[in-house]
Amino acid sequence: MSLGLIVAVAGVVAVAILAAIAGTYWFLAKRMGVQISSAQKEAEIILQEAQKQAETIRKAAEVEAKELVFQKTKQAERDLSRKRSDLDRLENRLRNKERTLDSKIENYDQREKTLARKEQELEERLQRINQREAEIAQLELEARQRAEQIAGMTAEEAKCYLLEKLENEVRQEAAAIVRRIENETKEQAERKARQIITLAIQRCSTDLTTETICSTLTLPSEEMKGRIIGREGRNIRAFEAATGVNIIIDDTPDAIVLSCFDPLRREIARQSLEKLIADGRINPARIEEVVRKVEREFMEHLRQEGEQAAFELGIVDLHPELHKLLGRLKYRVSYGQNILLHSIEVAHICAHMAAELGADIQLAKRAGFLHDIGKAVSHEMEGTHALIGADLCKKYGESMPVVHAVAAHHNEEEPRTLAAVLVQVADAVSASRPGARREALEAYVKRLQDLESIASSFPGVEKSYAMLAGRELRIIVNPETISDNEAALLAREVTKRIESEVQYPGQIKVTVLRETRFVEYAK
């Protein structure tokens, strides 16, 4: 607020106060009947006092206004000083940046000169290199001509010689690489591939098809064949529709043949037909009734068979559904070996080995007993029987060690426990022991001969022996003809020939032996 405005406001306020006081006294004087003259005198006195007070207020306002102007002036001087300080700092920063930029520009100039000098040096070096290459090319040409004169060979002949030598070296290196890769992947890749092939073969027809898919039923009389066929074949059609089994009626006296790939359905059909023959009433309605009754009884029979096998092993608290699945294994075979008996045998072997090693006997026995449980339904579900069996065990409350041992017994999973390894070993022992699985003698002998003839057909092989019932082929090679790397290649090539030309169950181990013997006689 300016000084003039403050003074004007103070004058207005003083005049207003004087007017108010004068009016008040005049009104009081008139009302009280005081004489005008005395009132005027008093008013003049009051007006003089008011003027004095107004002058005092004006002076005080002037002092206050001067004080305010002084403070504002000082504040403005401080703000100006601060702004000057900021400007000085900014000017210093700009000056520093300018010096930095000048220094960088100078460095860039020096670097550019250095690069130009190096570029010139590189060009000179490149010229020297080109000149050197031309000299080397001339020397190579002279050396080649001289080498041809000395060796008595042309360049093409020398090239063929070098290529042949290089080819031999590459073959050696390739053999070393193959050997290394084979050692890394053999345990997983070959076992997995052979296992897949074996499982596929087991689920398809084999040389023992007639023995595994047919059952012969003896009839009390030849007349019974006509009653089984029925009028216009209605009885035999109803029976085949109810059981899913084919009835083969041939010229064999007093006998018929039941044919079906599913042993459970074939057994149900056999028992149903026996009951129908014993009853004598054979018609479509009676056939359906008997088949349904036999199916119910057969399911209970499967459960009892599973319970009996578990009881013989001392394995308790198995889920009832596992008992049924174990009972179904009684009617499954693998190369003539009954799978339920095989499972019991594996359980005993696992228990004995666990006892020798100080491991958990009950765990090993339980895992060995359930290891092939997946084969009970493997023809109905997708996947390998080991993984299917592991899923079933997990579903019906078995412990994780048992589930893992079942899943790993064919290396679908890497064995991580002692029980899993014991199941693998016991399964192999039970399946490969002599007499465990049937095979025609002629086919067996021919397979062994084929193995030895394949090995002997390769150059450098001195002797070959088929061992362990054809599960291992040992090849002895001439150490002077075949190196270590070539021996690795030979094992791989023999394996390929066997896989493509020979039919065999499981897997065949090919072992190539290369050794150098030194014999001296002391006289």
Secondary structure, DSSP 8 states (H G I E B T S, - for coil): --HHHHHHHHHHHHHHHHHHHHHHHHHHHHHHT--HHHHHHHHHHHHHHHHHHHHHHHHHHHHHHHHHHHHHHHHHHHHHHHHHHHHHHHHHHHHHHHHHHHHHHHHHHHHHHHHHHHHHHHHHHHHHHHHHHHHHHHHHHHHHHHHHHHHT--HHHHHHHHHHHHHHHHHHHHHHHHHHHHHHHIIIIIHHHHHHHHHHHHTS--TTHHHHHEEEEE-S-THHHHHHH-GGGHHHHHHHHHH--EEE--SSTTEEEEE-S-HHHHHHHHHHHHHHHHH---SHHHHHHHHHHHHHHHHHHHHHHHHHHHHHHT-----HHHHHHHHHGGG-EETTEEHHHHHHHHHHHHHHHHHHHT--HHHHHHHHHHTTGGGGTTTTSSS-HHHHHHHHHHHTT--HHHHHHHHHTTTSS---SHHHHHHHHHHHHHHHSTTSS---HHHHHHHHHHHHHHHHTSTTEEEEEEETTTTEEEEEE-TTTS-HHHHHHHHHHHHHHHHHH---SS--EEEEE----------
